[in-house]
């Protein structure tokens, strides 16, 4: 259990349809034109810090009615295809064959699959029939960090074995055109689709995955999550999230660091989930950061939007090439209301 888990490789994948923020804004104005609030909400598109996103369906698809069964069928088809591409990319970068994978950890909260997504991938990827599988649902945006910590724990528990970590979110498919609530409209200005895959083991190469932890705030279950409706998953997130981050995240992070013999001053950099432009500003305020400290998170938000659990892996991929030596704090927030933390140690 004392072995060091390491990130051997990381790859990402996005679907084919490009959504440009200006186009989405004009589309939303037309779709919600009967709602008197739409003109007041339109600045959210320009202020989101997003230029492009990716979707597994074209923009016009969102203007038509779709049931839960159709949405979930599209979720499974596209999630499997994206995960296959991301996993193949991670294997190629690591120089490993699919047969080298001993365990698979799969995170997703934007659809339901039984058999699970990892089971659907075993034959497509050429994984061994004996591969151990751990599908995880319900972590939301925190899933990228918390899922990677679970993969690292499995690697440490079985030194010499290789763990494939997979995460996919197709947030666009959860859009419900009948839902006129403000949070549903704002979701159309934020969310995109994508997947990531990482290989983790206890070898001598790769970024070290150090201490990990999480914190759930009491009486916060209504801050973020899904409501299951007849036509799909109804988005739930509070307008107070940026203020919660600004006020409460640093004390939670400091408690986590102290419990692991560290201080905030020991952290050389931050790999944060880009929940939105306001959340990133709140993170800067919470940790006393200069704007350039979260440049990779802002660039990821600009180019891909918020891909829920997958986003922080996109940020990490962008950061790896120029990551300064030292400890870096990886963090994300998700339903619960929960913060996930992971210390990365770059040589």
Backbone as numpy.savetxt, mean C-alpha at the origin, in Angstrom:
# Nx Ny Nz CAx CAy CAz Cx Cy Cz
16.02 -17.58 15.64 15.20 -16.36 15.64 16.06 -15.09 15.64
17.38 -15.22 15.84 18.26 -14.06 15.85 18.77 -13.71 14.46
18.42 -14.49 13.45 18.88 -14.22 12.09 18.29 -12.90 11.61
19.04 -12.21 10.75 18.58 -10.93 10.19 17.85 -11.17 8.88
16.60 -10.71 8.80 15.85 -10.79 7.56 16.29 -9.66 6.63
16.38 -9.96 5.34 16.84 -8.98 4.37 15.92 -8.94 3.15
15.79 -7.73 2.62 15.04 -7.53 1.38 15.97 -7.82 0.21
15.75 -8.93 -0.48 16.63 -9.34 -1.57 16.31 -8.59 -2.85
15.03 -8.42 -3.14 14.63 -7.73 -4.37 13.21 -7.20 -4.21
12.87 -6.25 -5.07 11.56 -5.61 -5.03 11.17 -5.21 -6.45
9.93 -5.46 -6.82 9.43 -5.07 -8.15 7.97 -4.64 -8.02
7.53 -3.77 -8.91 6.16 -3.28 -8.90 5.52 -3.47 -10.27
4.21 -3.37 -10.31 3.47 -3.50 -11.57 2.20 -2.66 -11.49
1.83 -2.07 -12.63 0.59 -1.30 -12.72 -0.20 -1.75 -13.94
-1.52 -1.56 -13.92 -2.33 -1.95 -15.08 -2.17 -0.97 -16.24
-2.83 -1.26 -17.35 -2.56 -0.56 -18.60 -3.23 0.81 -18.72
-4.37 1.01 -18.07 -5.14 2.24 -18.28 -4.58 3.38 -17.43
-4.20 4.47 -18.09 -3.66 5.64 -17.41 -4.79 6.64 -17.16
-4.93 7.07 -15.92 -5.91 8.09 -15.57 -5.18 9.39 -15.27
-5.42 10.40 -16.08 -4.81 11.70 -15.83 -5.75 12.52 -14.96
-5.19 13.16 -13.97 -6.01 13.81 -12.95 -6.96 14.85 -13.54
-6.52 15.59 -14.53 -7.40 16.59 -15.14 -8.60 15.94 -15.81
-8.37 14.78 -16.45 -9.46 14.07 -17.09 -10.44 13.52 -16.06
-9.92 13.00 -14.96 -10.78 12.46 -13.91 -11.63 13.57 -13.30
-11.06 14.76 -13.15 -11.80 15.89 -12.59 -12.99 16.26 -13.48
-12.77 16.33 -14.79 -13.87 16.65 -15.71 -14.92 15.54 -15.70
-14.46 14.30 -15.60 -15.40 13.18 -15.52 -16.25 13.27 -14.26
-15.62 13.57 -13.14 -16.36 13.67 -11.87 -17.38 14.80 -11.91
-17.00 15.91 -12.51 -17.95 17.03 -12.63 -19.20 16.59 -13.39
-19.03 15.81 -14.45 -20.18 15.34 -15.21 -20.99 14.31 -14.45
-20.31 13.38 -13.76 -21.02 12.32 -13.06 -21.81 12.84 -11.87
-21.21 13.76 -11.13 -21.83 14.26 -9.90 -22.51 15.62 -10.10
-22.83 15.97 -11.34 -23.34 17.31 -11.61 -24.66 17.58 -10.90
-25.42 16.54 -10.55 -26.69 16.75 -9.85 -26.48 16.99 -8.36
-25.26 16.79 -7.91 -24.93 17.02 -6.50 -24.44 18.45 -6.35
-25.12 19.23 -5.54 -24.77 20.63 -5.40 -23.38 20.87 -4.84
-22.77 19.85 -4.24 -21.46 20.04 -3.61 -20.30 19.81 -4.55
-20.54 19.28 -5.75 -19.41 18.87 -6.59 -18.49 20.03 -6.95
-19.05 21.22 -7.23 -18.19 22.34 -7.57 -17.30 22.73 -6.39
-17.83 22.59 -5.20 -17.03 22.92 -4.01 -15.92 21.89 -3.78
-16.15 20.64 -4.23 -15.17 19.58 -4.01 -14.14 19.47 -5.12
-14.41 20.07 -6.27 -13.49 19.93 -7.41 -12.05 20.35 -7.11
-11.80 21.38 -6.28 -10.40 21.73 -5.99 -9.60 20.58 -5.37
-10.28 19.59 -4.81 -9.58 18.44 -4.22 -8.74 17.72 -5.26
-9.17 17.73 -6.53 -8.41 17.06 -7.59 -7.11 17.80 -7.87
-7.18 19.11 -7.93 -5.98 19.90 -8.20 -5.03 19.93 -7.02
-5.59 19.81 -5.80 -4.77 19.92 -4.59 -4.26 18.58 -4.09
-4.57 17.50 -4.79 -4.21 16.17 -4.30 -2.74 15.83 -4.49
-2.03 16.62 -5.30 -0.63 16.31 -5.56 -0.44 15.15 -6.51
-1.47 14.86 -7.32 -1.46 13.71 -8.22 -1.60 14.18 -9.66
-0.79 13.62 -10.53 -0.90 13.91 -11.96 -1.45 12.72 -12.72
-0.98 11.52 -12.41 -1.46 10.31 -13.10 -1.71 9.19 -12.09
-2.62 8.31 -12.48 -2.87 7.06 -11.75 -3.09 5.97 -12.77
-3.16 4.74 -12.29 -3.36 3.61 -13.19 -4.58 2.81 -12.74
-5.31 2.30 -13.72 -6.56 1.60 -13.44 -6.65 0.33 -14.27
-7.27 -0.70 -13.72 -7.44 -1.95 -14.48 -8.64 -1.88 -15.41
-9.41 -0.80 -15.34 -10.53 -0.58 -16.26 -10.44 0.87 -16.78
-10.99 1.14 -17.97 -10.93 2.50 -18.51 -11.84 3.44 -17.73
-11.60 4.75 -17.86 -12.34 5.75 -17.10 -13.84 5.65 -17.34
-14.24 5.37 -18.58 -15.68 5.33 -18.87 -16.39 4.21 -18.12
-15.65 3.17 -17.71 -16.25 2.05 -16.95 -16.89 2.56 -15.67
-16.27 3.55 -15.04 -16.74 4.02 -13.74 -18.08 4.75 -13.83
-18.44 5.20 -15.01 -19.69 5.92 -15.16 -20.90 5.01 -15.32
-20.69 3.70 -15.41 -21.77 2.74 -15.61 -22.05 1.98 -14.30
-23.27 1.48 -14.13 -23.57 0.69 -12.91 -22.93 -0.69 -12.99
-22.36 -1.14 -11.88 -21.72 -2.45 -11.80 -22.02 -3.07 -10.44
-22.35 -4.34 -10.44 -22.65 -5.04 -9.21 -21.40 -5.57 -8.52
-21.60 -6.03 -7.30 -20.51 -6.56 -6.49 -19.87 -7.79 -7.15
-20.67 -8.66 -7.75 -20.13 -9.87 -8.38 -19.20 -9.52 -9.54
-19.62 -8.56 -10.38 -18.78 -8.17 -11.51 -17.49 -7.52 -11.03
-17.60 -6.64 -10.05 -16.41 -5.96 -9.53 -15.42 -6.97 -8.95
-15.92 -7.93 -8.21 -15.00 -8.87 -7.58 -14.38 -9.82 -8.61
-15.13 -10.14 -9.67 -14.54 -10.95 -10.75 -13.39 -10.20 -11.40
-13.60 -8.91 -11.66 -12.53 -8.09 -12.23 -11.35 -7.97 -11.27
-11.66 -7.88 -9.98 -10.60 -7.81 -8.97 -9.71 -9.05 -9.04
-10.30 -10.23 -9.05 -9.51 -11.46 -9.07 -8.68 -11.56 -10.34
-9.32 -11.32 -11.49 -8.61 -11.43 -12.77 -7.40 -10.50 -12.82
-7.61 -9.25 -12.46 -6.54 -8.27 -12.59 -5.52 -8.37 -11.47
-5.95 -8.72 -10.26 -5.00 -8.88 -9.16 -4.02 -10.00 -9.45
-4.51 -11.11 -9.96 -3.63 -12.24 -10.27 -2.64 -11.86 -11.37
-3.12 -11.16 -12.40 -2.23 -10.78 -13.50 -1.14 -9.82 -13.02
-1.51 -8.83 -12.21 -0.53 -7.88 -11.72 0.47 -8.53 -10.77
-0.02 -9.39 -9.89 0.88 -10.08 -8.96 1.85 -10.99 -9.70
1.37 -11.64 -10.73 2.26 -12.50 -11.52 3.40 -11.68 -12.12
3.07 -10.52 -12.69 4.11 -9.68 -13.28 5.09 -9.16 -12.24
4.56 -8.71 -11.10 5.44 -8.19 -10.04 6.33 -9.30 -9.48
5.76 -10.48 -9.25 6.54 -11.59 -8.70 7.64 -12.03 -9.66
7.30 -12.11 -10.95 8.32 -12.47 -11.93 9.44 -11.44 -11.95
9.09 -10.17 -11.81 10.11 -9.13 -11.77 11.02 -9.27 -10.56
10.44 -9.56 -9.40 11.25 -9.72 -8.19 12.16 -10.94 -8.30
11.64 -12.04 -8.86 12.46 -13.24 -9.02 13.61 -12.99 -9.99
13.33 -12.31 -11.09 14.38 -12.01 -12.07 15.46 -11.12 -11.47
15.07 -10.11 -10.71 16.04 -9.22 -10.09 16.91 -9.94 -9.07
16.33 -10.95 -8.41 17.08 -11.72 -7.42 17.88 -12.85 -8.05
17.61 -13.13 -9.33 18.28 -14.26 -9.98 17.85 -15.60 -9.43
16.58 -15.70 -9.04 16.05 -16.93 -8.45 14.96 -17.53 -9.33
14.84 -18.84 -9.26 13.76 -19.55 -9.94 12.55 -19.64 -9.00
11.35 -19.76 -9.53 10.16 -19.86 -8.67 10.26 -20.98 -7.64
10.94 -22.06 -7.99 11.07 -23.18 -7.07 11.85 -22.87 -5.82
12.55 -21.73 -5.80 13.32 -21.35 -4.62 12.45 -20.77 -3.51
11.20 -20.44 -3.83 10.31 -19.81 -2.85 9.73 -20.87 -1.91
9.87 -20.62 -0.61 9.37 -21.56 0.40 8.04 -21.13 1.00
7.80 -19.81 1.10 6.57 -19.28 1.68 6.11 -18.06 0.90
4.80 -17.83 0.91 4.22 -16.67 0.25 3.29 -15.95 1.23
3.51 -14.66 1.39 2.62 -13.80 2.19 1.93 -12.85 1.22
0.60 -12.84 1.20 -0.15 -12.03 0.24 -1.11 -11.09 0.96
-0.98 -9.81 0.69 -1.80 -8.78 1.33 -2.70 -8.12 0.31
-3.99 -8.00 0.61 -4.92 -7.25 -0.23 -6.21 -7.02 0.55
-6.81 -5.83 0.38 -8.05 -5.52 1.09 -9.11 -4.94 0.18
-8.89 -4.95 -1.13 -9.83 -4.32 -2.06 -10.69 -5.32 -2.81
-10.70 -6.57 -2.37 -11.53 -7.60 -2.98 -11.41 -8.88 -2.18
-12.17 -9.89 -2.58 -12.21 -11.16 -1.86 -11.93 -12.29 -2.84
-11.09 -13.23 -2.43 -10.77 -14.37 -3.27 -10.66 -15.63 -2.42
-11.40 -16.65 -2.78 -11.30 -17.97 -2.15 -11.57 -19.02 -3.22
-10.57 -19.77 -3.71 -9.21 -19.83 -3.24 -8.53 -18.46 -3.24
-7.58 -18.29 -2.32 -6.90 -17.01 -2.17 -6.02 -16.71 -3.38
-5.62 -15.44 -3.49 -4.82 -15.01 -4.64 -3.53 -15.81 -4.76
-2.90 -16.13 -3.63 -1.65 -16.90 -3.70 -1.88 -18.30 -4.23
-3.03 -18.90 -3.87 -3.34 -20.22 -4.41 -3.51 -20.16 -5.93
-4.13 -19.09 -6.40 -4.33 -18.93 -7.84 -3.01 -18.70 -8.58
-1.98 -18.27 -7.85 -0.69 -17.96 -8.46 0.29 -19.12 -8.46
0.05 -20.13 -7.65 1.04 -21.21 -7.50 1.40 -21.83 -8.84
0.42 -22.25 -9.60 0.70 -22.88 -10.90 1.17 -21.86 -11.93
0.59 -20.67 -11.92 0.98 -19.66 -12.91 2.44 -19.26 -12.76
2.91 -19.17 -11.52 4.28 -18.78 -11.27 5.26 -19.95 -11.31
4.72 -21.17 -11.18 5.58 -22.33 -11.12 6.16 -22.56 -9.74
5.41 -22.15 -8.69 5.86 -22.40 -7.33 5.68 -23.88 -6.98
6.42 -24.36 -5.99 6.33 -25.75 -5.58 4.98 -26.03 -4.92
4.43 -27.22 -5.08 3.16 -27.54 -4.42 3.23 -27.46 -2.91
4.44 -27.58 -2.35 4.61 -27.56 -0.90 4.74 -26.15 -0.32
4.71 -25.12 -1.15 4.92 -23.76 -0.68 3.88 -23.39 0.39
4.34 -22.75 1.46 3.44 -22.33 2.54 2.83 -20.98 2.18
1.54 -20.81 2.47 0.83 -19.59 2.05 0.16 -18.90 3.24
0.29 -17.58 3.26 -0.36 -16.77 4.30 -1.07 -15.59 3.65
-2.36 -15.73 3.30 -3.11 -14.59 2.77 -3.60 -13.71 3.92
-3.50 -12.38 3.75 -3.89 -11.44 4.80 -4.87 -10.42 4.22
-6.02 -10.28 4.87 -7.05 -9.33 4.45 -7.34 -8.36 5.60
-7.66 -7.11 5.27 -8.18 -6.18 6.25 -7.22 -5.15 6.78
-5.95 -5.20 6.37 -4.97 -4.23 6.88 -5.05 -2.89 6.16
-5.72 -2.84 5.01 -5.85 -1.58 4.28 -4.50 -0.98 3.94
-4.39 0.35 4.06 -3.17 1.05 3.68 -1.97 0.64 4.51
-2.18 0.10 5.70 -1.07 -0.33 6.56 -0.48 -1.67 6.11
-1.13 -2.32 5.15 -0.74 -3.67 4.78 0.64 -3.80 4.16
1.13 -2.74 3.49 2.45 -2.82 2.90 3.53 -2.97 3.95
3.42 -2.20 5.04 4.40 -2.28 6.12 4.17 -3.53 6.97
2.93 -3.73 7.42 2.66 -4.86 8.31 2.85 -6.19 7.61
2.49 -6.26 6.32 2.71 -7.50 5.58 4.18 -7.82 5.42
5.00 -6.79 5.16 6.44 -7.01 5.04 7.03 -7.46 6.37
6.50 -6.97 7.50 6.99 -7.44 8.79 6.64 -8.90 9.01
5.47 -9.34 8.52 5.11 -10.76 8.66 6.03 -11.63 7.80
6.34 -11.16 6.60 7.27 -11.90 5.74 8.65 -11.99 6.38
9.11 -10.88 6.98 10.41 -10.89 7.65 10.41 -11.85 8.83
9.30 -11.90 9.58 9.22 -12.81 10.72 9.29 -14.26 10.27
8.62 -14.59 9.16 8.70 -15.95 8.64 10.12 -16.30 8.21
10.80 -15.35 7.58 12.18 -15.59 7.16 13.09 -15.82 8.36
12.92 -15.01 9.41 13.75 -15.19 10.60 13.47 -16.51 11.29
12.21 -16.94 11.23 11.84 -18.20 11.89 12.39 -19.42 11.16
12.70 -19.28 9.88 13.23 -20.40 9.07 14.44 -19.93 8.30
15.58 -19.72 8.98 16.79 -19.22 8.29 17.16 -20.10 7.10
17.53 -19.45 6.01 17.89 -20.16 4.80 16.76 -20.33 3.82
15.53 -20.06 4.26 14.38 -20.16 3.37 14.07 -18.79 2.75
13.33 -18.82 1.65 12.98 -17.59 0.91 11.49 -17.35 0.99
11.11 -16.13 1.34 9.71 -15.73 1.45 9.39 -14.74 0.35
8.30 -14.99 -0.37 7.80 -14.07 -1.39 6.67 -13.26 -0.78
6.85 -11.95 -0.72 5.82 -11.06 -0.20 5.10 -10.39 -1.37
3.78 -10.49 -1.39 2.96 -9.94 -2.47 1.92 -8.99 -1.89
1.69 -7.89 -2.58 0.63 -6.96 -2.19 0.00 -6.38 -3.44
-1.32 -6.36 -3.48 -2.04 -5.80 -4.62 -3.29 -5.10 -4.11
-3.55 -3.93 -4.66 -4.79 -3.21 -4.35 -5.36 -2.62 -5.63
-6.64 -2.89 -5.86 -7.36 -2.34 -7.00 -8.46 -1.44 -6.45
-8.02 -0.31 -5.91 -8.94 0.59 -5.21 -10.02 1.14 -6.12
-9.69 1.33 -7.40 -10.67 1.90 -8.32 -11.93 1.08 -8.43
-11.81 -0.24 -8.34 -12.97 -1.11 -8.50 -13.97 -0.97 -7.35
-13.56 -0.35 -6.26 -14.48 -0.19 -5.14 -15.41 1.02 -5.32
-15.17 1.84 -6.37 -15.99 3.02 -6.57 -17.45 2.65 -6.79
-18.34 3.36 -6.10 -19.79 3.13 -6.19 -20.44 4.43 -6.68
-20.91 4.42 -7.92 -21.43 5.66 -8.52 -22.70 6.16 -7.84
-23.39 5.29 -7.09 -24.60 5.71 -6.38 -24.30 6.41 -5.06
-23.05 6.36 -4.65 -22.65 6.91 -3.35 -22.25 8.38 -3.53
-23.06 9.29 -3.02 -22.80 10.72 -3.19 -22.09 11.32 -1.96
-21.67 10.49 -1.02 -20.98 11.02 0.15 -19.66 11.68 -0.24
-19.26 12.67 0.55 -18.04 13.41 0.26 -16.84 12.49 0.19
-16.73 11.50 1.11 -15.56 10.63 1.12 -15.47 9.79 -0.15
-16.60 9.44 -0.76 -16.57 8.67 -2.00 -16.10 9.55 -3.16
-16.54 10.81 -3.17 -16.09 11.73 -4.21 -14.59 11.98 -4.07
-14.13 12.23 -2.85 -12.71 12.47 -2.62 -11.88 11.25 -3.01
-12.43 10.05 -2.80 -11.70 8.83 -3.17 -11.38 8.81 -4.66
-12.26 9.38 -5.48 -11.99 9.40 -6.92 -10.84 10.33 -7.27
-10.44 11.19 -6.34 -9.31 12.08 -6.58 -8.00 11.49 -6.06
-8.07 10.36 -5.37 -6.89 9.84 -4.69 -6.40 8.47 -5.16
-7.33 7.53 -5.33 -6.92 6.13 -5.37 -6.59 5.61 -6.76
-5.61 4.70 -6.81 -5.20 4.03 -8.03 -5.00 2.55 -7.79
-4.57 1.84 -8.83 -4.38 0.39 -8.78 -2.91 0.05 -8.98
-2.46 -1.05 -8.36 -1.09 -1.49 -8.56 -0.74 -2.65 -7.66
0.45 -3.21 -7.88 0.91 -4.37 -7.12 2.41 -4.28 -6.91
2.89 -4.98 -5.89 4.32 -5.06 -5.62 4.66 -6.45 -5.13
5.90 -6.84 -5.34 6.39 -8.14 -4.88 7.81 -7.97 -4.36
8.12 -8.66 -3.28 9.45 -8.60 -2.68 9.87 -9.99 -2.25
11.18 -10.24 -2.32 11.75 -11.48 -1.83 12.54 -11.18 -0.57
12.32 -12.00 0.46 12.95 -11.80 1.75 13.61 -13.10 2.19
14.85 -13.01 2.69 15.50 -14.19 3.26 16.48 -13.74 4.34
17.31 -14.64 4.83 18.28 -14.31 5.87 19.71 -14.44 5.35
19.89 -14.19 4.06 21.22 -14.27 3.47 22.06 -13.04 3.79
23.12 -12.87 3.04 24.08 -11.81 3.32 23.87 -10.56 2.47
22.92 -10.60 1.53 22.71 -9.45 0.65 21.35 -8.83 0.91
21.28 -7.53 0.64 19.99 -6.85 0.72 19.84 -5.98 1.94
18.83 -5.13 1.89 18.49 -4.21 2.96 18.02 -4.98 4.18
18.57 -4.69 5.36 18.17 -5.39 6.57 16.81 -4.91 7.05
15.93 -5.85 7.38 14.61 -5.55 7.91 14.68 -5.75 9.42
14.74 -4.65 10.16 14.98 -4.71 11.59 13.72 -4.76 12.43
13.71 -3.98 13.50 12.60 -4.00 14.46 11.30 -3.58 13.79
10.22 -4.19 14.23 8.90 -3.86 13.68 7.89 -3.79 14.81
6.79 -3.09 14.55 5.74 -2.98 15.54 4.53 -2.28 14.98
3.50 -2.18 15.80 2.28 -1.50 15.39 1.58 -0.93 16.60
0.71 0.01 16.35 -0.05 0.64 17.43 -1.46 0.93 16.93
-2.46 0.50 17.73 -3.85 0.79 17.39 -4.42 1.75 18.40
-4.96 2.87 17.89 -5.54 3.87 18.78 -6.89 3.39 19.29
-7.16 3.52 20.58 -8.46 3.12 21.12 -9.60 3.95 20.53
-10.75 3.34 20.45 -11.98 4.03 20.02 -11.82 4.74 18.68
-11.18 4.05 17.73 -10.89 4.68 16.44 -11.35 3.84 15.26
-12.28 2.94 15.47 -12.67 2.00 14.42 -13.35 2.67 13.24
-13.91 3.86 13.45 -14.63 4.55 12.38 -13.74 5.48 11.56
-12.45 5.51 11.83 -11.57 6.43 11.12 -11.35 6.00 9.67
-11.23 4.70 9.44 -10.88 4.21 8.11 -11.35 2.78 7.94
-11.80 2.43 6.73 -12.20 1.05 6.47 -13.18 0.94 5.32
-13.91 -0.17 5.29 -14.94 -0.42 4.28 -16.27 -0.64 4.97
-17.33 -0.27 4.28 -18.69 -0.72 4.61 -19.16 -1.58 3.45
-19.56 -2.81 3.72 -20.00 -3.71 2.66 -21.43 -3.34 2.25
-21.59 -2.95 0.99 -22.89 -2.55 0.45 -23.30 -3.52 -0.66
-24.54 -3.41 -1.12 -25.04 -4.32 -2.15 -24.23 -4.23 -3.44
-23.72 -3.03 -3.74 -22.98 -2.86 -4.99 -21.47 -2.77 -4.77
-20.99 -3.24 -3.63 -19.55 -3.30 -3.42 -19.10 -2.78 -2.08
-17.85 -2.35 -2.00 -17.25 -1.87 -0.76 -17.35 -0.35 -0.70
-18.01 0.15 0.31 -18.15 1.59 0.48 -17.01 2.15 1.29
-16.32 3.13 0.74 -15.14 3.68 1.39 -15.51 4.44 2.66
-14.66 4.29 3.66 -14.84 5.00 4.93 -13.50 5.58 5.35
-13.38 6.89 5.35 -12.21 7.52 5.95 -12.58 8.90 6.47
-12.00 9.24 7.59 -12.34 10.47 8.28 -11.57 11.65 7.72
-12.20 12.80 7.71 -11.53 14.04 7.30 -10.47 14.45 8.32
-10.51 13.83 9.52 -9.61 14.20 10.60 -8.27 13.46 10.55
-8.06 12.59 9.53 -6.83 11.80 9.49 -5.57 12.67 9.51
-5.47 13.73 8.69 -4.24 14.55 8.77 -3.98 15.10 10.17
-5.02 15.54 10.87 -4.80 16.07 12.21 -4.42 14.97 13.19
-4.99 13.77 13.02 -4.60 12.64 13.86 -3.11 12.32 13.66
-2.68 12.36 12.40 -1.26 12.11 12.11 -0.40 13.18 12.76
-0.78 14.42 12.58 0.02 15.54 13.09 0.12 15.49 14.62
-0.94 15.09 15.27 -0.99 15.13 16.73 -0.50 13.85 17.40
-0.83 12.68 16.79 -0.69 11.42 17.53 0.36 10.45 16.99
0.85 10.64 15.76 1.74 9.63 15.20 3.13 9.65 15.84
3.67 10.83 16.06 5.02 10.89 16.62 5.12 10.21 17.98
4.20 10.45 18.93 4.31 9.73 20.21 4.27 8.22 20.05
3.43 7.71 19.12 3.38 6.26 18.89 4.69 5.75 18.32
5.25 6.51 17.35 6.52 6.11 16.75 7.64 6.14 17.78
7.66 7.14 18.63 8.71 7.24 19.65 8.60 6.10 20.66
7.39 5.72 21.04 7.24 4.57 21.95 7.77 3.30 21.30
7.46 3.12 20.03 7.97 1.95 19.31 9.50 1.96 19.28
10.10 3.08 18.95 11.55 3.16 18.86 12.21 2.92 20.21
11.71 3.54 21.26 12.27 3.36 22.60 12.20 1.90 23.03
11.10 1.24 22.71 10.95 -0.18 23.07 11.98 -1.05 22.39
12.58 -0.53 21.31 13.60 -1.28 20.57 14.98 -0.65 20.70
15.15 0.14 21.76 16.45 0.71 22.05 16.89 1.81 21.11
15.94 2.50 20.50 16.26 3.54 19.52 15.57 4.85 19.90
16.03 5.93 19.28 15.40 7.24 19.41 15.13 7.80 18.03
14.29 8.79 17.96 13.97 9.39 16.67 15.23 9.97 16.02
16.16 10.43 16.83 17.41 10.99 16.30 18.29 9.93 15.64
17.99 8.65 15.88 18.75 7.56 15.25 18.28 7.29 13.82
17.17 7.91 13.42 16.57 7.64 12.11 17.15 8.58 11.06
17.73 7.99 10.01 18.36 8.77 8.94 17.38 9.17 7.85
16.27 8.46 7.71 15.32 8.76 6.65 13.97 8.12 6.92
12.97 8.54 6.17 11.60 8.09 6.37 11.02 7.56 5.06
10.47 6.35 5.11 9.77 5.73 3.98 8.31 5.65 4.39
7.50 6.61 3.97 6.13 6.74 4.47 5.10 6.47 3.38
4.01 5.86 3.78 2.88 5.67 2.86 2.30 7.02 2.48
2.21 7.34 1.18 1.67 8.63 0.74 0.15 8.60 0.67
-0.51 8.75 1.81 -1.96 8.69 1.83 -2.63 9.82 1.08
-1.94 10.93 0.98 -2.46 12.10 0.29 -1.56 13.29 0.59
-1.76 14.38 -0.12 -0.90 15.55 0.07 -1.02 16.10 1.49
-2.24 16.14 2.03 -2.43 16.65 3.39 -1.79 15.73 4.42
-1.84 14.43 4.18 -1.22 13.47 5.10 0.30 13.63 5.08
0.88 13.82 3.90 2.32 14.01 3.81 2.75 15.28 4.53
1.98 16.34 4.39 2.30 17.57 5.13 2.20 17.34 6.62
1.21 16.56 7.04 1.06 16.24 8.46 2.23 15.41 8.97
2.73 14.50 8.14 3.90 13.70 8.51 5.12 14.59 8.69
5.29 15.56 7.80 6.41 16.49 7.92 6.31 17.27 9.23
5.11 17.71 9.57 4.92 18.45 10.81 5.17 17.55 12.02
4.65 16.33 11.97 4.76 15.42 13.11 6.21 15.10 13.44
7.01 14.87 12.42 8.40 14.46 12.65 9.40 15.61 12.48
8.90 16.83 12.22 9.78 17.97 12.06 10.70 17.84 10.85
10.14 17.42 9.72 10.93 17.14 8.52 10.90 18.30 7.53
11.98 18.44 6.80 12.00 19.34 5.66 11.26 18.67 4.50
10.68 19.44 3.56 9.90 18.85 2.46 10.66 17.80 1.66
11.97 17.98 1.46 12.72 17.03 0.64 12.86 15.67 1.32
12.60 15.60 2.64 12.72 14.33 3.35 11.71 13.31 2.84
10.58 13.78 2.35 9.54 12.88 1.84 9.38 13.04 0.33
10.47 13.39 -0.35 10.40 13.62 -1.80 9.96 12.38 -2.55
10.45 11.20 -2.15 10.07 9.97 -2.85 8.59 9.64 -2.64
8.08 9.91 -1.45 6.66 9.68 -1.18 5.80 10.62 -2.02
6.22 11.90 -2.12 5.46 12.86 -2.93 5.51 12.50 -4.42
6.66 12.05 -4.89 6.79 11.66 -6.29 5.94 10.43 -6.60
5.89 9.50 -5.66 5.05 8.31 -5.84 3.59 8.70 -5.88
3.17 9.59 -4.99 1.79 10.06 -5.00 1.49 10.75 -6.32
2.40 11.57 -6.80 2.21 12.30 -8.06 2.02 11.35 -9.25
2.81 10.29 -9.30 2.83 9.42 -10.47 1.83 8.27 -10.41
1.41 7.86 -9.18 0.58 6.66 -9.05 -0.66 6.86 -8.19
-0.78 8.00 -7.51 -1.87 8.17 -6.57 -1.67 7.32 -5.34
-2.74 7.15 -4.58 -2.72 6.31 -3.37 -3.16 4.90 -3.77
-2.23 3.94 -3.71 -2.54 2.54 -4.06 -2.71 1.72 -2.80
-3.17 2.35 -1.74 -3.39 1.66 -0.47 -2.12 0.92 -0.05
-2.23 -0.36 0.30 -1.09 -1.09 0.87 0.13 -1.14 -0.04
-0.08 -1.09 -1.34 1.05 -1.20 -2.27 1.89 0.07 -2.34
1.33 1.21 -1.97 2.01 2.49 -2.18 3.37 2.57 -1.53
3.47 2.13 -0.28 4.73 2.28 0.44 5.84 1.44 -0.18
5.47 0.34 -0.88 6.47 -0.45 -1.59 6.94 0.28 -2.84
6.06 1.05 -3.47 6.45 1.89 -4.60 7.42 2.98 -4.12
7.16 3.54 -2.94 8.06 4.54 -2.37 9.42 3.90 -2.08
9.40 2.72 -1.48 10.66 2.03 -1.16 11.46 1.72 -2.42
10.79 1.26 -3.46 11.49 0.96 -4.72 12.18 2.20 -5.25
11.51 3.34 -5.18 12.08 4.59 -5.67 13.28 5.02 -4.81
13.23 4.69 -3.52 14.25 5.15 -2.57 15.50 4.28 -2.54
15.38 3.03 -2.93 16.48 2.09 -2.74 17.77 2.52 -3.43
17.67 3.07 -4.62 18.87 3.39 -5.40 19.76 4.41 -4.73
19.17 5.30 -3.94 19.97 6.36 -3.32 19.77 6.44 -1.81
19.40 5.35 -1.19 19.17 5.34 0.24 20.49 5.55 1.00
20.49 6.54 1.87 21.69 6.83 2.65 21.93 5.73 3.68
23.19 5.47 4.03 23.46 4.48 5.08 22.79 4.89 6.39
22.42 3.88 7.17 21.79 4.14 8.46 20.41 3.54 8.56
19.69 3.92 9.61 18.36 3.39 9.87 17.29 4.29 9.26
16.29 3.66 8.66 15.19 4.38 8.06 13.88 3.82 8.63
12.94 4.70 8.91 11.66 4.28 9.48 10.60 4.19 8.39
10.09 2.99 8.19 9.02 2.75 7.23 7.70 2.74 8.01
6.70 3.48 7.52 5.45 3.57 8.28 4.25 3.70 7.35
3.12 3.28 7.87 1.84 3.41 7.15 0.71 3.33 8.17
-0.44 3.87 7.78 -1.62 3.88 8.64 -2.77 3.17 7.94
-3.56 2.42 8.71 -4.66 1.68 8.11 -5.81 1.49 9.08
-6.83 0.74 8.66 -8.02 0.53 9.49 -7.65 -0.02 10.85
-8.42 0.44 11.82 -8.14 -0.10 13.15 -8.34 0.89 14.28
-7.90 2.08 14.21 -7.01 2.83 13.32 -5.58 2.49 13.74
-4.76 2.00 12.83 -3.51 1.35 13.17 -2.33 1.94 12.43
-1.21 2.10 13.16 0.06 2.48 12.56 0.97 1.28 12.52
1.64 1.06 11.38 2.64 0.00 11.25 4.00 0.62 11.10
5.00 0.04 11.79 6.37 0.55 11.76 7.34 -0.57 11.43
8.38 -0.24 10.67 9.44 -1.18 10.36 10.74 -0.38 10.20
11.80 -0.81 10.91 13.09 -0.15 10.79 13.91 -0.85 9.70
14.33 -0.09 8.73 15.20 -0.59 7.65 16.62 -0.13 7.95
17.57 -1.04 7.77 18.96 -0.71 8.05 19.80 -0.88 6.79
20.23 0.28 6.25 21.02 0.29 5.02 22.50 0.37 5.37
23.32 -0.49 4.70 24.74 -0.51 4.97 25.49 0.61 4.27
